[in-house]
Amino acid sequence: MSDEHRSQYRLPAELAEQLKQAAEASGRSLNAELVARLQQSFAPEDEARLLALIEEGCRRALAARG
């Protein structure tokens, strides 16, 4: 059993061309470019959560020092 989901989406022609050029420039397949860009689009949310955890840890450490 595969952990991949196969889909088919419609994109504006101009966006499809931009993705194709970006894939070529980065040395990735079109699929790999799409995956990388989608993963990156979720990173800021994850980074914000991580920063909040770090900030809380720093506050607790400083409070423990008195």
Secondary structure as UniProt FT lines:
FT   HELIX           13..26
FT   HELIX           30..65
//
